[in-house]
Amino acid sequence: MKAIRVDAPGGPEAMRLADVPDLQPRDGEALVRIEAAGVNFIDVYHRSGAYVLPFPLVPGQEGAGTVVAVGGGVSEVAVGDRLAFASGSGTYAELASVPAARLVRVPQGVSTKQAAAAMLQGMTAHYLATSTYALKPGDTCLVHAAAGGVGLLLSQIAKLRGARVIGTVSSEEKAQLAREAGAETILYTKEDFAAAVRRMTGDAGVQVVYDGVGRDTFERSLDSLAVRGTMALFGQASGAAPPIDPQILNRKGSLYLTRPTIVHYTRTREELLARSGDVLGWIAAGKLKVRIRELPLSEAAEAHRLLESRRTAGKLLLIPGI
């Protein structure tokens, strides 16, 4: 089968399309023919060695496709099922063997590509808005990278929950996309976003900041919070946030700081099915829109360059066979 192989940690150029042995599902796994693989920042961390994995490796954790074989003891899915997942491995390939308990069925009204685009980022947006800080009517949230994959979904979910959304973006083109998702926008390239937030909230600040950027935004995000506000640092696209003295949280208003990850919000199959069911259900009902850009599997390096440059809007997918 064709797959993207990385022999040693490096830049995007470390990824190459190669022929690798076909897979067979082990006990408890299902073999999925990948129709679309999601591209996420965690794939960059794996490729670069920032998160340590054994090499050589095939990147990718997210995808969707059709089950072509199952291993022993599998009862959750069957051959022919159309499925999606966010916590597999080796999805930059034509085939991936995935624990059956981590697979969810794609409902009618949702395309395979929509499902691949929504699983990781959609469930991330879901847990942030419903669990990490459960938004309610009257709340105001600040969403960084509001035109990105998570940002567009998070803004829409926040609006579904009755919250006001303020989003940071880098360009007027991205501002238009964020506004379509329900956000009021700040061009952080032209003004201090923390000062803008204070102005837009009558100096009250926001109840929660959803920050997947990290180093470049962290300190000013704290300055954007209301008293007893919550800083949800869920990523580090610009690099790791600096160490912090807990007294700073006191001085800035008895703030809460959390560093969540999706693994801890989909620990059981029941929670996985509940979150994915909401996200895919909203897509099927037309309440949640997914913006997708497709690239051939062979252009995985370009996909990573686009992601790392923060020049993307919405979700990047790699498509085998084109």
Secondary structure as a PSIPRED ss2 file (coil, helix, strand):
# PSIPRED VFORMAT (PSIPRED V4.0)

   1 M C   1.000  0.000  0.000
   2 K E   0.000  0.000  1.000
   3 A E   0.000  0.000  1.000
   4 I E   0.000  0.000  1.000
   5 R E   0.000  0.000  1.000
   6 V E   0.000  0.000  1.000
   7 D C   1.000  0.000  0.000
   8 A C   1.000  0.000  0.000
   9 P C   1.000  0.000  0.000
  10 G C   1.000  0.000  0.000
  11 G C   1.000  0.000  0.000
  12 P H   0.000  1.000  0.000
  13 E H   0.000  1.000  0.000
  14 A H   0.000  1.000  0.000
  15 M E   0.000  0.000  1.000
  16 R E   0.000  0.000  1.000
  17 L E   0.000  0.000  1.000
  18 A E   0.000  0.000  1.000
  19 D E   0.000  0.000  1.000
  20 V C   1.000  0.000  0.000
  21 P C   1.000  0.000  0.000
  22 D C   1.000  0.000  0.000
  23 L C   1.000  0.000  0.000
  24 Q C   1.000  0.000  0.000
  25 P C   1.000  0.000  0.000
  26 R C   1.000  0.000  0.000
  27 D C   1.000  0.000  0.000
  28 G C   1.000  0.000  0.000
  29 E E   0.000  0.000  1.000
  30 A E   0.000  0.000  1.000
  31 L E   0.000  0.000  1.000
  32 V E   0.000  0.000  1.000
  33 R E   0.000  0.000  1.000
  34 I E   0.000  0.000  1.000
  35 E E   0.000  0.000  1.000
  36 A E   0.000  0.000  1.000
  37 A E   0.000  0.000  1.000
  38 G E   0.000  0.000  1.000
  39 V C   1.000  0.000  0.000
  40 N C   1.000  0.000  0.000
  41 F H   0.000  1.000  0.000
  42 I H   0.000  1.000  0.000
  43 D H   0.000  1.000  0.000
  44 V H   0.000  1.000  0.000
  45 Y H   0.000  1.000  0.000
  46 H H   0.000  1.000  0.000
  47 R H   0.000  1.000  0.000
  48 S H   0.000  1.000  0.000
  49 G C   1.000  0.000  0.000
  50 A C   1.000  0.000  0.000
  51 Y C   1.000  0.000  0.000
  52 V C   1.000  0.000  0.000
  53 L C   1.000  0.000  0.000
  54 P C   1.000  0.000  0.000
  55 F C   1.000  0.000  0.000
  56 P C   1.000  0.000  0.000
  57 L E   0.000  0.000  1.000
  58 V C   1.000  0.000  0.000
  59 P C   1.000  0.000  0.000
  60 G C   1.000  0.000  0.000
  61 Q C   1.000  0.000  0.000
  62 E E   0.000  0.000  1.000
  63 G E   0.000  0.000  1.000
  64 A E   0.000  0.000  1.000
  65 G E   0.000  0.000  1.000
  66 T E   0.000  0.000  1.000
  67 V E   0.000  0.000  1.000
  68 V E   0.000  0.000  1.000
  69 A E   0.000  0.000  1.000
  70 V E   0.000  0.000  1.000
  71 G C   1.000  0.000  0.000
  72 G C   1.000  0.000  0.000
  73 G C   1.000  0.000  0.000
  74 V C   1.000  0.000  0.000
  75 S C   1.000  0.000  0.000
  76 E C   1.000  0.000  0.000
  77 V C   1.000  0.000  0.000
  78 A C   1.000  0.000  0.000
  79 V C   1.000  0.000  0.000
  80 G C   1.000  0.000  0.000
  81 D C   1.000  0.000  0.000
  82 R E   0.000  0.000  1.000
  83 L E   0.000  0.000  1.000
  84 A E   0.000  0.000  1.000
  85 F E   0.000  0.000  1.000
  86 A C   1.000  0.000  0.000
  87 S C   1.000  0.000  0.000
  88 G C   1.000  0.000  0.000
  89 S C   1.000  0.000  0.000
  90 G C   1.000  0.000  0.000
  91 T C   1.000  0.000  0.000
  92 Y C   1.000  0.000  0.000
  93 A E   0.000  0.000  1.000
  94 E C   1.000  0.000  0.000
  95 L E   0.000  0.000  1.000
  96 A E   0.000  0.000  1.000
  97 S E   0.000  0.000  1.000
  98 V E   0.000  0.000  1.000
  99 P E   0.000  0.000  1.000
 100 A H   0.000  1.000  0.000
 101 A H   0.000  1.000  0.000
 102 R H   0.000  1.000  0.000
 103 L C   1.000  0.000  0.000
 104 V E   0.000  0.000  1.000
 105 R E   0.000  0.000  1.000
 106 V C   1.000  0.000  0.000
 107 P C   1.000  0.000  0.000
 108 Q C   1.000  0.000  0.000
 109 G C   1.000  0.000  0.000
 110 V C   1.000  0.000  0.000
 111 S C   1.000  0.000  0.000
 112 T H   0.000  1.000  0.000
 113 K H   0.000  1.000  0.000
 114 Q H   0.000  1.000  0.000
 115 A H   0.000  1.000  0.000
 116 A H   0.000  1.000  0.000
 117 A H   0.000  1.000  0.000
 118 A H   0.000  1.000  0.000
 119 M H   0.000  1.000  0.000
 120 L H   0.000  1.000  0.000
 121 Q H   0.000  1.000  0.000
 122 G H   0.000  1.000  0.000
 123 M H   0.000  1.000  0.000
 124 T H   0.000  1.000  0.000
 125 A H   0.000  1.000  0.000
 126 H H   0.000  1.000  0.000
 127 Y H   0.000  1.000  0.000
 128 L H   0.000  1.000  0.000
 129 A H   0.000  1.000  0.000
 130 T H   0.000  1.000  0.000
 131 S H   0.000  1.000  0.000
 132 T H   0.000  1.000  0.000
 133 Y C   1.000  0.000  0.000
 134 A C   1.000  0.000  0.000
 135 L C   1.000  0.000  0.000
 136 K C   1.000  0.000  0.000
 137 P C   1.000  0.000  0.000
 138 G C   1.000  0.000  0.000
 139 D C   1.000  0.000  0.000
 140 T E   0.000  0.000  1.000
 141 C E   0.000  0.000  1.000
 142 L E   0.000  0.000  1.000
 143 V E   0.000  0.000  1.000
 144 H C   1.000  0.000  0.000
 145 A C   1.000  0.000  0.000
 146 A C   1.000  0.000  0.000
 147 A C   1.000  0.000  0.000
 148 G E   0.000  0.000  1.000
 149 G H   0.000  1.000  0.000
 150 V H   0.000  1.000  0.000
 151 G H   0.000  1.000  0.000
 152 L H   0.000  1.000  0.000
 153 L H   0.000  1.000  0.000
 154 L H   0.000  1.000  0.000
 155 S H   0.000  1.000  0.000
 156 Q H   0.000  1.000  0.000
 157 I H   0.000  1.000  0.000
 158 A H   0.000  1.000  0.000
 159 K H   0.000  1.000  0.000
 160 L H   0.000  1.000  0.000
 161 R C   1.000  0.000  0.000
 162 G C   1.000  0.000  0.000
 163 A C   1.000  0.000  0.000
 164 R E   0.000  0.000  1.000
 165 V E   0.000  0.000  1.000
 166 I E   0.000  0.000  1.000
 167 G E   0.000  0.000  1.000
 168 T E   0.000  0.000  1.000
 169 V E   0.000  0.000  1.000
 170 S C   1.000  0.000  0.000
 171 S C   1.000  0.000  0.000
 172 E H   0.000  1.000  0.000
 173 E H   0.000  1.000  0.000
 174 K H   0.000  1.000  0.000
 175 A H   0.000  1.000  0.000
 176 Q H   0.000  1.000  0.000
 177 L H   0.000  1.000  0.000
 178 A H   0.000  1.000  0.000
 179 R H   0.000  1.000  0.000
 180 E H   0.000  1.000  0.000
 181 A C   1.000  0.000  0.000
 182 G C   1.000  0.000  0.000
 183 A C   1.000  0.000  0.000
 184 E E   0.000  0.000  1.000
 185 T E   0.000  0.000  1.000
 186 I E   0.000  0.000  1.000
 187 L E   0.000  0.000  1.000
 188 Y C   1.000  0.000  0.000
 189 T C   1.000  0.000  0.000
 190 K C   1.000  0.000  0.000
 191 E C   1.000  0.000  0.000
 192 D C   1.000  0.000  0.000
 193 F H   0.000  1.000  0.000
 194 A H   0.000  1.000  0.000
 195 A H   0.000  1.000  0.000
 196 A H   0.000  1.000  0.000
 197 V H   0.000  1.000  0.000
 198 R H   0.000  1.000  0.000
 199 R H   0.000  1.000  0.000
 200 M H   0.000  1.000  0.000
 201 T C   1.000  0.000  0.000
 202 G C   1.000  0.000  0.000
 203 D C   1.000  0.000  0.000
 204 A C   1.000  0.000  0.000
 205 G C   1.000  0.000  0.000
 206 V E   0.000  0.000  1.000
 207 Q E   0.000  0.000  1.000
 208 V E   0.000  0.000  1.000
 209 V E   0.000  0.000  1.000
 210 Y E   0.000  0.000  1.000
 211 D E   0.000  0.000  1.000
 212 G C   1.000  0.000  0.000
 213 V C   1.000  0.000  0.000
 214 G C   1.000  0.000  0.000
 215 R C   1.000  0.000  0.000
 216 D C   1.000  0.000  0.000
 217 T C   1.000  0.000  0.000
 218 F H   0.000  1.000  0.000
 219 E H   0.000  1.000  0.000
 220 R H   0.000  1.000  0.000
 221 S H   0.000  1.000  0.000
 222 L H   0.000  1.000  0.000
 223 D H   0.000  1.000  0.000
 224 S C   1.000  0.000  0.000
 225 L E   0.000  0.000  1.000
 226 A E   0.000  0.000  1.000
 227 V E   0.000  0.000  1.000
 228 R E   0.000  0.000  1.000
 229 G E   0.000  0.000  1.000
 230 T E   0.000  0.000  1.000
 231 M E   0.000  0.000  1.000
 232 A E   0.000  0.000  1.000
 233 L E   0.000  0.000  1.000
 234 F C   1.000  0.000  0.000
 235 G C   1.000  0.000  0.000
 236 Q C   1.000  0.000  0.000
 237 A C   1.000  0.000  0.000
 238 S C   1.000  0.000  0.000
 239 G C   1.000  0.000  0.000
 240 A C   1.000  0.000  0.000
 241 A C   1.000  0.000  0.000
 242 P C   1.000  0.000  0.000
 243 P C   1.000  0.000  0.000
 244 I C   1.000  0.000  0.000
 245 D C   1.000  0.000  0.000
 246 P H   0.000  1.000  0.000
 247 Q H   0.000  1.000  0.000
 248 I H   0.000  1.000  0.000
 249 L H   0.000  1.000  0.000
 250 N H   0.000  1.000  0.000
 251 R H   0.000  1.000  0.000
 252 K C   1.000  0.000  0.000
 253 G C   1.000  0.000  0.000
 254 S C   1.000  0.000  0.000
 255 L C   1.000  0.000  0.000
 256 Y E   0.000  0.000  1.000
 257 L E   0.000  0.000  1.000
 258 T E   0.000  0.000  1.000
 259 R C   1.000  0.000  0.000
 260 P C   1.000  0.000  0.000
 261 T C   1.000  0.000  0.000
 262 I H   0.000  1.000  0.000
 263 V H   0.000  1.000  0.000
 264 H H   0.000  1.000  0.000
 265 Y H   0.000  1.000  0.000
 266 T C   1.000  0.000  0.000
 267 R C   1.000  0.000  0.000
 268 T C   1.000  0.000  0.000
 269 R H   0.000  1.000  0.000
 270 E H   0.000  1.000  0.000
 271 E H   0.000  1.000  0.000
 272 L H   0.000  1.000  0.000
 273 L H   0.000  1.000  0.000
 274 A H   0.000  1.000  0.000
 275 R H   0.000  1.000  0.000
 276 S H   0.000  1.000  0.000
 277 G H   0.000  1.000  0.000
 278 D H   0.000  1.000  0.000
 279 V H   0.000  1.000  0.000
 280 L H   0.000  1.000  0.000
 281 G H   0.000  1.000  0.000
 282 W H   0.000  1.000  0.000
 283 I H   0.000  1.000  0.000
 284 A H   0.000  1.000  0.000
 285 A C   1.000  0.000  0.000
 286 G C   1.000  0.000  0.000
 287 K C   1.000  0.000  0.000
 288 L C   1.000  0.000  0.000
 289 K C   1.000  0.000  0.000
 290 V C   1.000  0.000  0.000
 291 R C   1.000  0.000  0.000
 292 I E   0.000  0.000  1.000
 293 R E   0.000  0.000  1.000
 294 E E   0.000  0.000  1.000
 295 L E   0.000  0.000  1.000
 296 P E   0.000  0.000  1.000
 297 L H   0.000  1.000  0.000
 298 S H   0.000  1.000  0.000
 299 E H   0.000  1.000  0.000
 300 A H   0.000  1.000  0.000
 301 A H   0.000  1.000  0.000
 302 E H   0.000  1.000  0.000
 303 A H   0.000  1.000  0.000
 304 H H   0.000  1.000  0.000
 305 R H   0.000  1.000  0.000
 306 L H   0.000  1.000  0.000
 307 L H   0.000  1.000  0.000
 308 E H   0.000  1.000  0.000
 309 S H   0.000  1.000  0.000
 310 R C   1.000  0.000  0.000
 311 R C   1.000  0.000  0.000
 312 T C   1.000  0.000  0.000
 313 A C   1.000  0.000  0.000
 314 G E   0.000  0.000  1.000
 315 K E   0.000  0.000  1.000
 316 L E   0.000  0.000  1.000
 317 L E   0.000  0.000  1.000
 318 L E   0.000  0.000  1.000
 319 I E   0.000  0.000  1.000
 320 P C   1.000  0.000  0.000
 321 G C   1.000  0.000  0.000
 322 I C   1.000  0.000  0.000
